[in-house]
Amino acid sequence: MNPTVRLHRKLYSKTAIDAAKAAFEHLADISVVRDTDWYKVEFVDPDPDVQEVIAHEFANFALAEVVESVKK
Amino acid sequence: MGDLETVKIDVEQGVAVLSLDKGLYPLDVVYGAAYVLIDRAYVLLDRAPDGRFLIRLQVKEGPLDTKTLTALAGEMQNELLSQALRRKITKANKQLLETIVTRAIGGATGALTPGVFPEEDDLDFLDDPLGIAVPWEERFSKDAKKDKPTDAETTPELAGPGDSGGFSPTKKGSEP
């Protein structure tokens, strides 16, 4: 089963998710689907070395992007 | 009325979930606290249907036991308080900080503002009307003093009693 993560739209901006997607796209095929209040992010065919953590790391990266943008 | 703040520890999944009342902390405080922990833990923010903030924490390395997860949740709670206090202090002193920064910047740039200088359009940058560029040795050397005309040479002679063609203003016989 592919790793997935659900990011709330009121807490994670699309810009931050796009930045995370660009940073992680060499590790998996990433699809972002808008689903009511969340963005559902799915990692298809992820690199086996990072399969366990890719969703968590992606969420952390997106959170950091959001916080950085809020700081500005 | 529900609790303002609750913590749930799930050792099986290795996560601690904090649930915060939406009115307890502003969103930027939650962001700030989460940001502090992202180097040590996986942090996922979410919202419950009733609007509460859910903060899901999972340690990156180390044992996933109750003690570790409880400590991580406690650290998050402390950081939330810290961020909230910092925000309050910043807000309370905002005007003072702005005044200090404005004056500092104004003072630093004021000396460089072209409008401050008197307009001396006819002066070239090589002109030295005050003799500031003359070296000390040159100004005070003996040769310079020798060459420098004396006051007697430069000061025009003023008319005095000796220039009156021998006329003495005192009457003859008035002298003792």
gemmi code that builds the backbone of each chain (N, CA, C; Angstrom):
import gemmi

chains = {
    "A": [
        ("MET", (0.856, -1.205, 0.000), (0.000, 0.000, 0.000), (0.887, 1.249, 0.000)),
        ("ASN", (0.527, 2.174, -0.835), (1.339, 3.379, -0.944), (1.196, 4.266, 0.303)),
        ("PRO", (2.302, 4.870, 0.715), (2.193, 5.807, 1.831), (1.331, 7.013, 1.445)),
        ("THR", (0.561, 7.492, 2.383), (-0.272, 8.678, 2.143), (-0.230, 9.585, 3.380)),
        ("VAL", (-0.557, 10.821, 3.143), (-0.695, 11.757, 4.267), (-1.804, 12.747, 3.907)),
        ("ARG", (-2.498, 13.164, 4.924), (-3.622, 14.075, 4.721), (-3.296, 15.409, 5.401)),
        ("LEU", (-3.271, 16.461, 4.627), (-2.900, 17.777, 5.169), (-4.108, 18.717, 5.098)),
        ("HIS", (-4.445, 19.286, 6.233), (-5.644, 20.128, 6.285), (-5.438, 21.420, 5.493)),
        ("ARG", (-6.415, 21.783, 4.726), (-6.281, 22.948, 3.837), (-6.205, 24.267, 4.591)),
        ("LYS", (-6.736, 24.295, 5.809), (-6.666, 25.544, 6.579), (-5.323, 25.682, 7.305)),
        ("LEU", (-4.553, 24.612, 7.314), (-3.278, 24.641, 8.040), (-2.071, 24.559, 7.111)),
        ("TYR", (-2.255, 23.958, 5.961), (-1.155, 23.816, 4.993), (-1.571, 24.503, 3.692)),
        ("SER", (-0.736, 25.428, 3.254), (-1.081, 26.127, 2.005), (-0.684, 25.273, 0.799)),
        ("LYS", (-1.334, 25.556, -0.305), (-1.016, 24.836, -1.545), (0.414, 25.137, -1.986)),
        ("THR", (0.840, 26.364, -1.752), (2.205, 26.746, -2.117), (3.223, 25.883, -1.363)),
        ("ALA", (2.964, 25.683, -0.075), (3.879, 24.873, 0.735), (3.883, 23.420, 0.262)),
        ("ILE", (2.719, 22.925, -0.082), (2.634, 21.535, -0.547), (3.332, 21.380, -1.898)),
        ("ASP", (3.156, 22.363, -2.751), (3.843, 22.311, -4.048), (5.366, 22.341, -3.869)),
        ("ALA", (5.829, 23.153, -2.907), (7.272, 23.221, -2.653), (7.789, 21.887, -2.130)),
        ("ALA", (7.011, 21.257, -1.257), (7.407, 19.947, -0.735), (7.391, 18.896, -1.849)),
        ("LYS", (6.392, 18.997, -2.691), (6.300, 18.039, -3.804), (7.532, 18.159, -4.714)),
        ("ALA", (7.918, 19.388, -4.992), (9.091, 19.598, -5.839), (10.357, 19.031, -5.183)),
        ("ALA", (10.420, 19.154, -3.853), (11.606, 18.676, -3.141), (11.665, 17.157, -3.038)),
        ("PHE", (10.505, 16.508, -3.064), (10.459, 15.051, -2.848), (10.178, 14.255, -4.115)),
        ("GLU", (10.016, 14.914, -5.233), (9.545, 14.190, -6.421), (10.587, 13.212, -6.969)),
        ("HIS", (11.832, 13.364, -6.554), (12.832, 12.398, -7.019), (12.771, 11.097, -6.198)),
        ("LEU", (11.961, 11.090, -5.143), (11.868, 9.903, -4.282), (10.609, 9.079, -4.546)),
        ("ALA", (9.647, 9.672, -5.231), (8.392, 8.949, -5.509), (7.559, 9.743, -6.513)),
        ("ASP", (6.595, 9.061, -7.080), (5.593, 9.777, -7.877), (4.546, 10.291, -6.893)),
        ("ILE", (4.400, 11.586, -6.844), (3.550, 12.170, -5.804), (2.282, 12.745, -6.433)),
        ("SER", (1.164, 12.329, -5.901), (-0.092, 12.916, -6.385), (-0.767, 13.667, -5.236)),
        ("VAL", (-1.241, 14.838, -5.553), (-1.936, 15.654, -4.553), (-3.371, 15.845, -5.014)),
        ("VAL", (-4.281, 15.393, -4.198), (-5.703, 15.478, -4.552), (-6.437, 16.275, -3.484)),
        ("ARG", (-7.219, 17.230, -3.940), (-8.002, 18.022, -2.989), (-9.255, 17.233, -2.604)),
        ("ASP", (-9.426, 17.074, -1.297), (-10.520, 16.234, -0.827), (-11.214, 16.959, 0.335)),
        ("THR", (-12.335, 17.540, 0.063), (-13.076, 18.388, 1.018), (-12.136, 19.345, 1.759)),
        ("ASP", (-11.870, 19.077, 3.055), (-11.044, 20.005, 3.830), (-9.560, 19.660, 3.800)),
        ("TRP", (-9.173, 18.648, 3.092), (-7.779, 18.200, 3.126), (-7.191, 18.087, 1.721)),
        ("TYR", (-5.867, 18.127, 1.711), (-5.128, 17.686, 0.524), (-4.648, 16.272, 0.827)),
        ("LYS", (-5.026, 15.348, -0.011), (-4.572, 13.973, 0.191), (-3.354, 13.745, -0.706)),
        ("VAL", (-2.238, 13.443, -0.060), (-0.980, 13.278, -0.790), (-0.628, 11.789, -0.800)),
        ("GLU", (-0.419, 11.261, -1.994), (-0.092, 9.840, -2.121), (1.272, 9.691, -2.794)),
        ("PHE", (2.068, 8.783, -2.263), (3.415, 8.557, -2.783), (3.428, 7.204, -3.488)),
        ("VAL", (3.458, 7.260, -4.804), (3.407, 6.028, -5.606), (4.835, 5.598, -5.944)),
        ("ASP", (5.056, 4.307, -5.785), (6.361, 3.725, -6.093), (7.512, 4.511, -5.426)),
        ("PRO", (7.465, 4.593, -4.109), (8.508, 5.369, -3.436), (9.843, 4.624, -3.400)),
        ("ASP", (10.889, 5.357, -3.215), (12.218, 4.785, -3.041), (12.165, 3.884, -1.796)),
        ("PRO", (12.588, 2.604, -1.923), (12.474, 1.676, -0.776), (13.210, 2.166, 0.473)),
        ("ASP", (14.275, 2.923, 0.276), (15.052, 3.400, 1.434), (14.273, 4.390, 2.299)),
        ("VAL", (13.332, 5.075, 1.710), (12.613, 6.116, 2.454), (11.118, 5.830, 2.559)),
        ("GLN", (10.756, 4.656, 2.162), (9.329, 4.312, 2.104), (8.615, 4.514, 3.452)),
        ("GLU", (9.316, 4.179, 4.524), (8.702, 4.255, 5.861), (8.473, 5.691, 6.331)),
        ("VAL", (9.338, 6.574, 5.881), (9.319, 7.921, 6.468), (8.925, 9.024, 5.488)),
        ("ILE", (8.744, 8.659, 4.235), (8.559, 9.723, 3.231), (7.328, 10.602, 3.525)),
        ("ALA", (6.264, 9.976, 3.976), (5.046, 10.763, 4.249), (5.263, 11.716, 5.427)),
        ("HIS", (5.935, 11.213, 6.474), (6.218, 12.059, 7.646), (7.159, 13.210, 7.289)),
        ("GLU", (8.210, 12.860, 6.528), (9.177, 13.893, 6.151), (8.528, 14.938, 5.243)),
        ("PHE", (7.652, 14.473, 4.381), (6.926, 15.387, 3.489), (6.079, 16.369, 4.315)),
        ("ALA", (5.388, 15.826, 5.317), (4.542, 16.677, 6.161), (5.386, 17.695, 6.940)),
        ("ASN", (6.522, 17.239, 7.457), (7.411, 18.159, 8.166), (7.914, 19.265, 7.238)),
        ("PHE", (8.287, 18.880, 6.043), (8.789, 19.850, 5.067), (7.710, 20.881, 4.733)),
        ("ALA", (6.508, 20.396, 4.493), (5.400, 21.307, 4.169), (5.105, 22.253, 5.342)),
        ("LEU", (5.172, 21.706, 6.562), (4.938, 22.534, 7.747), (6.007, 23.633, 7.863)),
        ("ALA", (7.244, 23.235, 7.628), (8.326, 24.226, 7.681), (8.102, 25.319, 6.634)),
        ("GLU", (7.652, 24.928, 5.452), (7.380, 25.917, 4.390), (6.273, 26.883, 4.818)),
        ("VAL", (5.238, 26.328, 5.434), (4.124, 27.169, 5.897), (4.621, 28.178, 6.938)),
        ("VAL", (5.393, 27.673, 7.905), (5.867, 28.545, 8.978), (6.790, 29.633, 8.410)),
        ("GLU", (7.650, 29.241, 7.483), (8.546, 30.226, 6.870), (7.756, 31.310, 6.148)),
        ("SER", (6.701, 30.901, 5.460), (5.893, 31.892, 4.728), (5.127, 32.789, 5.700)),
        ("VAL", (4.702, 32.240, 6.828), (3.995, 33.049, 7.833), (4.945, 34.067, 8.449)),
        ("LYS", (6.203, 33.666, 8.670), (7.203, 34.560, 9.258), (7.419, 35.788, 8.396)),
        ("LYS", (7.383, 35.592, 7.072), (7.616, 36.707, 6.146), (6.452, 37.664, 6.202)),
    ],
    "B": [
        ("MET", (-18.790, 21.059, 28.610), (-17.650, 21.761, 28.042), (-16.432, 20.847, 28.087)),
        ("GLY", (-15.759, 20.666, 26.922), (-14.621, 19.766, 26.861), (-13.379, 20.394, 27.461)),
        ("ASP", (-12.354, 19.540, 27.645), (-11.087, 20.036, 28.160), (-10.442, 20.981, 27.157)),
        ("LEU", (-9.716, 21.954, 27.706), (-9.024, 22.881, 26.819), (-7.865, 22.196, 26.115)),
        ("GLU", (-7.250, 21.271, 26.826), (-6.059, 20.635, 26.283), (-5.999, 19.191, 26.771)),
        ("THR", (-5.918, 18.262, 25.828), (-5.808, 16.858, 26.220), (-4.658, 16.198, 25.457)),
        ("VAL", (-4.116, 15.161, 26.057), (-3.022, 14.419, 25.428), (-3.408, 12.951, 25.388)),
        ("LYS", (-3.223, 12.359, 24.220), (-3.460, 10.922, 24.106), (-2.175, 10.261, 23.621)),
        ("ILE", (-1.758, 9.251, 24.337), (-0.545, 8.525, 23.977), (-0.937, 7.171, 23.402)),
        ("ASP", (-0.456, 6.895, 22.201), (-0.717, 5.603, 21.573), (0.634, 4.920, 21.339)),
        ("VAL", (0.999, 4.050, 22.291), (2.320, 3.412, 22.212), (2.391, 2.470, 21.021)),
        ("GLU", (1.291, 1.827, 20.720), (1.273, 0.862, 19.612), (1.657, 1.523, 18.287)),
        ("GLN", (1.097, 2.696, 18.066), (1.429, 3.423, 16.832), (2.635, 4.347, 17.015)),
        ("GLY", (3.025, 4.523, 18.262), (4.182, 5.377, 18.556), (3.894, 6.854, 18.359)),
        ("VAL", (2.687, 7.262, 18.709), (2.335, 8.670, 18.530), (1.710, 9.254, 19.800)),
        ("ALA", (1.906, 10.553, 19.930), (1.207, 11.320, 20.965), (0.369, 12.366, 20.243)),
        ("VAL", (-0.890, 12.464, 20.650), (-1.770, 13.432, 19.989), (-2.262, 14.447, 21.007)),
        ("LEU", (-1.936, 15.705, 20.740), (-2.431, 16.793, 21.583), (-3.684, 17.364, 20.935)),
        ("SER", (-4.670, 17.584, 21.730), (-5.898, 18.205, 21.241), (-6.073, 19.519, 21.983)),
        ("LEU", (-6.122, 20.589, 21.239), (-6.194, 21.923, 21.849), (-7.489, 22.612, 21.470)),
        ("ASP", (-8.082, 23.273, 22.417), (-9.255, 24.088, 22.108), (-8.845, 25.207, 21.147)),
        ("LYS", (-9.684, 25.470, 20.170), (-9.295, 26.444, 19.132), (-9.093, 27.853, 19.681)),
        ("GLY", (-9.707, 28.140, 20.831), (-9.549, 29.475, 21.411), (-8.379, 29.584, 22.374)),
        ("LEU", (-7.720, 28.447, 22.616), (-6.648, 28.451, 23.616), (-5.382, 29.116, 23.098)),
        ("TYR", (-4.972, 28.736, 21.901), (-3.771, 29.311, 21.302), (-4.082, 29.771, 19.888)),
        ("PRO", (-3.530, 30.917, 19.478), (-3.680, 31.328, 18.080), (-2.884, 30.396, 17.159)),
        ("LEU", (-3.231, 30.420, 15.901), (-2.604, 29.495, 14.948), (-1.100, 29.724, 14.837)),
        ("ASP", (-0.667, 30.986, 14.876), (0.773, 31.213, 14.713), (1.571, 30.698, 15.908)),
        ("VAL", (0.938, 30.624, 17.065), (1.599, 30.018, 18.231), (1.762, 28.509, 18.006)),
        ("VAL", (0.731, 27.896, 17.477), (0.801, 26.458, 17.173), (1.889, 26.198, 16.129)),
        ("TYR", (1.923, 27.036, 15.093), (2.964, 26.898, 14.067), (4.357, 27.033, 14.686)),
        ("GLY", (4.512, 28.056, 15.520), (5.826, 28.308, 16.121), (6.302, 27.163, 16.988)),
        ("ALA", (5.399, 26.616, 17.781), (5.764, 25.503, 18.659), (6.076, 24.249, 17.840)),
        ("ALA", (5.282, 24.007, 16.810), (5.515, 22.827, 15.973), (6.855, 22.936, 15.250)),
        ("TYR", (7.163, 24.137, 14.843), (8.404, 24.360, 14.085), (9.634, 24.027, 14.936)),
        ("VAL", (9.549, 24.309, 16.223), (10.682, 24.034, 17.121), (10.972, 22.537, 17.206)),
        ("LEU", (9.930, 21.727, 17.088), (10.096, 20.284, 17.296), (10.357, 19.485, 16.023)),
        ("ILE", (10.272, 20.098, 14.864), (10.327, 19.267, 13.640), (11.704, 18.670, 13.359)),
        ("ASP", (12.719, 19.120, 14.075), (14.015, 18.470, 13.859), (14.129, 17.165, 14.647)),
        ("ARG", (13.280, 16.986, 15.663), (13.356, 15.768, 16.488), (12.140, 14.863, 16.334)),
        ("ALA", (11.054, 15.422, 15.830), (9.820, 14.629, 15.759), (9.092, 14.907, 14.443)),
        ("TYR", (8.275, 13.963, 14.060), (7.369, 14.190, 12.935), (6.122, 14.859, 13.495)),
        ("VAL", (5.823, 16.020, 12.967), (4.702, 16.800, 13.489), (3.660, 16.949, 12.385)),
        ("LEU", (2.477, 16.564, 12.691), (1.384, 16.713, 11.721), (0.263, 17.497, 12.388)),
        ("LEU", (-0.094, 18.607, 11.774), (-1.191, 19.420, 12.311), (-2.487, 19.027, 11.624)),
        ("ASP", (-3.544, 19.060, 12.385), (-4.849, 18.721, 11.808), (-5.933, 19.448, 12.603)),
        ("ARG", (-7.126, 19.385, 12.098), (-8.255, 19.993, 12.821), (-9.364, 18.975, 12.961)),
        ("ALA", (-9.912, 18.942, 14.145), (-11.056, 18.061, 14.383), (-12.312, 18.718, 13.821)),
        ("PRO", (-13.360, 17.938, 13.630), (-14.608, 18.520, 13.103), (-15.152, 19.665, 13.952)),
        ("ASP", (-14.870, 19.631, 15.266), (-15.365, 20.723, 16.126), (-14.412, 21.930, 16.132)),
        ("GLY", (-13.383, 21.877, 15.328), (-12.481, 23.022, 15.205), (-11.237, 22.938, 16.075)),
        ("ARG", (-11.142, 21.940, 16.931), (-9.958, 21.821, 17.795), (-8.716, 21.530, 16.963)),
        ("PHE", (-7.597, 22.058, 17.444), (-6.324, 21.732, 16.798), (-5.869, 20.355, 17.284)),
        ("LEU", (-5.419, 19.548, 16.347), (-4.834, 18.255, 16.701), (-3.362, 18.281, 16.277)),
        ("ILE", (-2.509, 17.996, 17.210), (-1.074, 17.960, 16.909), (-0.589, 16.532, 17.124)),
        ("ARG", (-0.199, 15.907, 16.038), (0.222, 14.499, 16.105), (1.744, 14.476, 16.110)),
        ("LEU", (2.306, 13.880, 17.145), (3.761, 13.862, 17.312), (4.276, 12.433, 17.285)),
        ("GLN", (5.366, 12.246, 16.561), (5.991, 10.920, 16.526), (7.504, 11.126, 16.547)),
        ("VAL", (8.176, 10.455, 17.473), (9.629, 10.646, 17.569), (10.318, 10.056, 16.346)),
        ("LYS", (11.384, 10.752, 15.910), (12.107, 10.260, 14.735), (13.028, 9.104, 15.112)),
        ("GLU", (13.688, 9.256, 16.236), (14.636, 8.230, 16.674), (14.424, 7.958, 18.160)),
        ("GLY", (14.813, 6.774, 18.570), (14.702, 6.440, 19.987), (13.523, 5.539, 20.251)),
        ("PRO", (13.370, 5.147, 21.485), (12.298, 4.201, 21.837), (10.913, 4.844, 21.757)),
        ("LEU", (9.971, 4.083, 21.277), (8.593, 4.581, 21.171), (7.787, 4.105, 22.377)),
        ("ASP", (8.278, 4.422, 23.553), (7.552, 3.997, 24.754), (6.746, 5.163, 25.344)),
        ("THR", (5.979, 4.825, 26.350), (5.096, 5.835, 26.954), (5.885, 7.020, 27.510)),
        ("LYS", (7.014, 6.719, 28.141), (7.815, 7.771, 28.759), (8.307, 8.778, 27.709)),
        ("THR", (8.818, 8.253, 26.618), (9.344, 9.124, 25.560), (8.234, 9.983, 24.951)),
        ("LEU", (7.119, 9.328, 24.672), (6.014, 10.049, 24.040), (5.401, 11.091, 24.987)),
        ("THR", (5.324, 10.741, 26.264), (4.799, 11.691, 27.242), (5.725, 12.904, 27.355)),
        ("ALA", (7.034, 12.622, 27.350), (8.008, 13.720, 27.416), (7.905, 14.617, 26.189)),
        ("LEU", (7.709, 13.999, 25.029), (7.588, 14.780, 23.790), (6.337, 15.662, 23.821)),
        ("ALA", (5.245, 15.083, 24.284), (4.000, 15.862, 24.389), (4.162, 17.007, 25.383)),
        ("GLY", (4.843, 16.715, 26.494), (5.077, 17.770, 27.489), (5.938, 18.877, 26.951)),
        ("GLU", (6.915, 18.496, 26.141), (7.780, 19.501, 25.529), (6.980, 20.401, 24.583)),
        ("MET", (6.074, 19.764, 23.883), (5.219, 20.531, 22.969), (4.334, 21.505, 23.755)),
        ("GLN", (3.803, 21.048, 24.850), (2.953, 21.927, 25.671), (3.754, 23.106, 26.223)),
        ("ASN", (4.974, 22.810, 26.684), (5.840, 23.892, 27.171), (6.140, 24.892, 26.065)),
        ("GLU", (6.398, 24.364, 24.892), (6.743, 25.239, 23.773), (5.544, 26.092, 23.356)),
        ("LEU", (4.368, 25.531, 23.447), (3.161, 26.316, 23.145), (3.045, 27.503, 24.105)),
        ("LEU", (3.281, 27.217, 25.382), (3.227, 28.299, 26.378), (4.292, 29.346, 26.101)),
        ("SER", (5.486, 28.872, 25.814), (6.601, 29.779, 25.546), (6.307, 30.687, 24.359)),
        ("GLN", (5.791, 30.085, 23.299), (5.467, 30.860, 22.093), (4.344, 31.865, 22.372)),
        ("ALA", (3.377, 31.429, 23.165), (2.260, 32.322, 23.487), (2.736, 33.522, 24.298)),
        ("LEU", (3.630, 33.258, 25.255), (4.163, 34.352, 26.074), (5.008, 35.295, 25.227)),
        ("ARG", (5.832, 34.712, 24.373), (6.673, 35.538, 23.500), (5.807, 36.434, 22.610)),
        ("ARG", (4.740, 35.863, 22.110), (3.830, 36.630, 21.248), (3.201, 37.781, 22.031)),
        ("LYS", (2.814, 37.485, 23.280), (2.172, 38.509, 24.110), (3.142, 39.654, 24.408)),
        ("ILE", (4.381, 39.302, 24.735), (5.389, 40.333, 25.042), (5.680, 41.170, 23.801)),
        ("THR", (5.812, 40.501, 22.674), (6.085, 41.226, 21.427), (4.954, 42.191, 21.102)),
        ("LYS", (3.738, 41.720, 21.317), (2.581, 42.552, 21.022), (2.535, 43.766, 21.963)),
        ("ALA", (2.838, 43.511, 23.238), (2.784, 44.589, 24.236), (3.851, 45.652, 23.969)),
        ("ASN", (4.987, 45.231, 23.453), (6.096, 46.166, 23.229), (6.259, 46.566, 21.768)),
        ("LYS", (5.254, 46.275, 20.972), (5.374, 46.507, 19.541), (5.681, 47.972, 19.224)),
        ("GLN", (4.928, 48.873, 19.858), (5.103, 50.297, 19.562), (6.498, 50.776, 19.977)),
        ("LEU", (6.933, 50.305, 21.139), (8.252, 50.686, 21.630), (9.349, 50.177, 20.691)),
        ("LEU", (9.219, 48.920, 20.274), (10.206, 48.343, 19.366), (10.253, 49.099, 18.044)),
        ("GLU", (9.071, 49.433, 17.535), (9.017, 50.150, 16.265), (9.658, 51.524, 16.391)),
        ("THR", (9.402, 52.182, 17.533), (9.990, 53.509, 17.745), (11.519, 53.424, 17.796)),
        ("ILE", (12.023, 52.443, 18.531), (13.479, 52.298, 18.657), (14.111, 52.009, 17.296)),
        ("VAL", (13.504, 51.093, 16.566), (14.070, 50.728, 15.265), (13.996, 51.910, 14.295)),
        ("THR", (12.865, 52.622, 14.326), (12.719, 53.762, 13.426), (13.769, 54.822, 13.723)),
        ("ARG", (13.982, 55.103, 15.010), (14.985, 56.110, 15.369), (16.392, 55.656, 15.019)),
        ("ALA", (16.636, 54.372, 15.241), (17.975, 53.858, 14.932), (18.257, 53.969, 13.440)),
        ("ILE", (17.274, 53.571, 12.645), (17.467, 53.637, 11.191), (17.543, 55.086, 10.729)),
        ("GLY", (16.674, 55.911, 11.300), (16.685, 57.336, 10.935), (17.993, 57.993, 11.300)),
        ("GLY", (18.529, 57.667, 12.472), (19.796, 58.242, 12.904), (20.947, 57.783, 12.045)),
        ("ALA", (20.899, 56.513, 11.660), (22.004, 55.975, 10.861), (22.006, 56.545, 9.455)),
        ("THR", (20.830, 56.702, 8.898), (20.772, 57.174, 7.515), (20.716, 58.686, 7.432)),
        ("GLY", (20.374, 59.359, 8.516), (20.241, 60.816, 8.491), (21.514, 61.512, 8.079)),
        ("ALA", (22.680, 61.002, 8.554), (23.955, 61.639, 8.234), (24.293, 61.501, 6.761)),
        ("LEU", (23.681, 60.522, 6.127), (24.009, 60.285, 4.724), (22.987, 60.895, 3.778)),
        ("THR", (21.965, 61.474, 4.368), (20.931, 62.043, 3.515), (21.466, 63.283, 2.810)),
        ("PRO", (21.415, 63.310, 1.506), (21.960, 64.453, 0.790), (21.343, 65.778, 1.212)),
        ("GLY", (20.090, 65.770, 1.570), (19.423, 67.008, 1.935), (19.997, 67.665, 3.175)),
        ("VAL", (20.725, 66.904, 3.983), (21.283, 67.447, 5.214), (22.463, 68.367, 4.920)),
        ("PHE", (23.209, 68.057, 3.861), (24.382, 68.863, 3.538), (23.969, 70.225, 2.981)),
        ("PRO", (24.737, 71.266, 3.318), (24.463, 72.558, 2.696), (24.770, 72.461, 1.205)),
        ("GLU", (24.027, 73.177, 0.440), (24.230, 73.098, -0.994), (25.420, 73.962, -1.391)),
        ("GLU", (26.450, 73.318, -1.825), (27.666, 74.001, -2.257), (27.926, 73.567, -3.690)),
        ("ASP", (27.066, 73.997, -4.564), (27.151, 73.514, -5.936), (28.426, 73.970, -6.642)),
        ("ASP", (28.954, 75.142, -6.230), (30.112, 75.653, -6.942), (31.419, 75.027, -6.452)),
        ("LEU", (31.349, 74.195, -5.421), (32.556, 73.564, -4.897), (32.827, 72.248, -5.614)),
        ("ASP", (34.076, 72.061, -6.001), (34.502, 70.794, -6.572), (34.931, 69.886, -5.433)),
        ("PHE", (34.962, 68.595, -5.663), (35.340, 67.710, -4.558), (36.820, 67.843, -4.204)),
        ("LEU", (37.608, 68.440, -5.106), (39.027, 68.648, -4.815), (39.280, 69.969, -4.094)),
        ("ASP", (38.289, 70.829, -4.061), (38.466, 72.112, -3.383), (38.636, 71.884, -1.889)),
        ("ASP", (39.462, 72.714, -1.274), (39.745, 72.549, 0.156), (39.785, 73.931, 0.813)),
        ("PRO", (38.647, 74.564, 0.902), (38.649, 75.948, 1.400), (39.129, 76.065, 2.847)),
        ("LEU", (39.008, 75.036, 3.638), (39.437, 75.111, 5.041), (40.850, 74.569, 5.245)),
        ("GLY", (41.497, 74.130, 4.184), (42.862, 73.641, 4.311), (42.969, 72.332, 5.068)),
        ("ILE", (41.913, 71.543, 5.027), (41.912, 70.284, 5.776), (42.873, 69.278, 5.158)),
        ("ALA", (43.010, 69.346, 3.856), (43.835, 68.353, 3.172), (45.324, 68.655, 3.241)),
        ("VAL", (45.720, 69.797, 3.804), (47.151, 70.136, 3.885), (47.788, 69.278, 4.977)),
        ("PRO", (48.849, 68.547, 4.655), (49.475, 67.692, 5.670), (50.048, 68.515, 6.817)),
        ("TRP", (50.115, 67.903, 7.982), (50.592, 68.564, 9.201), (52.024, 69.054, 9.014)),
        ("GLU", (52.889, 68.180, 8.411), (54.297, 68.540, 8.237), (54.431, 69.792, 7.378)),
        ("GLU", (53.603, 69.844, 6.385), (53.687, 70.972, 5.455), (53.215, 72.267, 6.126)),
        ("ARG", (52.205, 72.121, 6.922), (51.630, 73.317, 7.530), (52.545, 73.898, 8.618)),
        ("PHE", (53.210, 73.030, 9.395), (53.988, 73.502, 10.549), (55.500, 73.375, 10.369)),
        ("SER", (55.957, 73.051, 9.181), (57.408, 72.932, 8.997), (58.056, 74.316, 9.058)),
        ("LYS", (59.394, 74.334, 9.363), (60.125, 75.615, 9.486), (60.120, 76.361, 8.161)),
        ("ASP", (60.322, 75.608, 7.096), (60.359, 76.258, 5.786), (59.038, 76.958, 5.512)),
        ("ALA", (57.969, 76.252, 5.918), (56.663, 76.859, 5.666), (56.513, 78.141, 6.458)),
        ("LYS", (57.076, 78.123, 7.711), (56.982, 79.329, 8.541), (57.827, 80.453, 7.961)),
        ("LYS", (59.007, 79.997, 7.430), (59.910, 80.998, 6.856), (59.251, 81.665, 5.651)),
        ("ASP", (58.667, 80.835, 4.835), (58.045, 81.366, 3.625), (56.785, 82.151, 3.910)),
        ("LYS", (56.226, 81.803, 5.053), (54.944, 82.432, 5.352), (55.173, 83.909, 5.683)),
        ("PRO", (54.511, 84.798, 5.042), (54.705, 86.216, 5.351), (54.265, 86.529, 6.773)),
        ("THR", (54.980, 87.471, 7.382), (54.635, 87.859, 8.744), (53.396, 88.729, 8.734)),
        ("ASP", (52.869, 88.953, 9.896), (51.673, 89.791, 10.009), (51.961, 91.209, 9.544)),
        ("ALA", (53.217, 91.647, 9.855), (53.572, 93.019, 9.493), (53.571, 93.194, 7.987)),
        ("GLU", (53.948, 92.074, 7.297), (53.993, 92.179, 5.847), (52.603, 92.096, 5.233)),
        ("THR", (51.783, 91.377, 5.867), (50.463, 91.159, 5.271), (49.442, 92.187, 5.717)),
        ("THR", (49.621, 92.677, 6.954), (48.630, 93.610, 7.462), (48.867, 94.999, 6.871)),
        ("PRO", (47.937, 95.529, 6.216), (48.129, 96.877, 5.671), (48.339, 97.885, 6.808)),
        ("GLU", (49.216, 98.782, 6.561), (49.523, 99.763, 7.610), (48.346, 100.715, 7.793)),
        ("LEU", (48.031, 100.857, 9.000), (46.941, 101.777, 9.304), (47.486, 103.159, 9.601)),
        ("ALA", (46.748, 104.139, 9.335), (47.188, 105.514, 9.603), (47.297, 105.745, 11.103)),
        ("GLY", (48.401, 106.367, 11.507), (48.602, 106.630, 12.931), (49.214, 107.994, 13.132)),
        ("PRO", (49.579, 108.330, 14.356), (50.116, 109.663, 14.652), (51.387, 109.965, 13.868)),
        ("GLY", (52.206, 108.970, 13.572), (53.458, 109.187, 12.852), (53.245, 109.556, 11.402)),
        ("ASP", (52.056, 109.342, 10.909), (51.761, 109.631, 9.496), (51.158, 111.029, 9.316)),
        ("SER", (51.212, 111.767, 10.314), (50.532, 113.057, 10.217), (51.438, 114.187, 9.677)),
        ("GLY", (52.618, 113.798, 9.128), (53.508, 114.799, 8.540), (54.178, 115.679, 9.590)),
        ("GLY", (54.417, 115.094, 10.717), (55.116, 115.828, 11.767), (54.182, 116.617, 12.658)),
        ("PHE", (52.924, 116.597, 12.352), (51.967, 117.345, 13.173), (51.768, 116.650, 14.495)),
        ("SER", (51.869, 117.373, 15.526), (51.621, 116.818, 16.841), (50.345, 117.420, 17.374)),
        ("PRO", (49.439, 116.599, 17.767), (48.160, 117.136, 18.225), (48.250, 117.908, 19.541)),
        ("THR", (49.370, 117.749, 20.203), (49.470, 118.474, 21.475), (50.002, 119.883, 21.220)),
        ("LYS", (49.462, 120.822, 21.903), (49.877, 122.220, 21.734), (51.257, 122.441, 22.343)),
        ("LYS", (51.993, 123.336, 21.691), (53.301, 123.651, 22.237), (53.148, 124.280, 23.613)),
        ("GLY", (54.038, 123.877, 24.442), (54.004, 124.457, 25.777), (53.090, 123.740, 26.713)),
        ("SER", (52.245, 122.886, 26.125), (51.361, 122.131, 27.026), (52.077, 120.954, 27.634)),
        ("GLU", (53.255, 120.643, 26.967), (53.963, 119.494, 27.506), (54.667, 119.883, 28.787)),
        ("PRO", (54.805, 118.970, 29.642), (55.461, 119.320, 30.907), (56.972, 119.570, 30.731)),
    ],
}
model = gemmi.Model(1)
for chain_id, residues in chains.items():
    chain = gemmi.Chain(chain_id)
    for i, (resn, *xyz) in enumerate(residues, 1):
        res = gemmi.Residue()
        res.name, res.seqid = resn, gemmi.SeqId(i, " ")
        for name, pos in zip(("N", "CA", "C"), xyz):
            atom = gemmi.Atom()
            atom.name, atom.element = name, gemmi.Element(name[0])
            atom.pos, atom.b_iso = gemmi.Position(*pos), 0.0
            res.add_atom(atom)
        chain.add_residue(res)
    model.add_chain(chain)
structure = gemmi.Structure()
structure.add_model(model)
structure.setup_entities()
